[in-house]
Amino acid sequence: MSGSQAMIANYGYKDGSGDFFIAIDTDKCDGCGDCVSACPNGVFVVGEDPNDPLSEDQVAMVGEEHRKKLKYTCAPCKPDRNRPPLPCVQSCTPAAISHSW
């Protein structure tokens, strides 16, 4: 895909208290599933990329049941000065996962 933009899948929402998005670069994601096992709240699943129906490659995505409540589901891991970076981000060797907070 030389010269094309990265495929970024954004999951989440914006409300009065902020932006709560998880972005997954599906060009970088290799579908390894390390984020699935690293997440203590079961936010991630691995499957065929719904944003690229022609691809049969497996990629990580946010499970449907978590997409509208990331503010709460991810809160226990939200980094601050006393917590390390998010477990899903740390576990992602190709650096395909980022968060808006």
Beta strands, then each sheet from edge to edge (+ up, - down):
strand 1: 8-15
strand 2: 18-25
strand 3: 44-48
strand 4: 58-62
strand 5: 97-99
sheet 1: 1+ 2- 5+
sheet 2: 3+ 4-
end
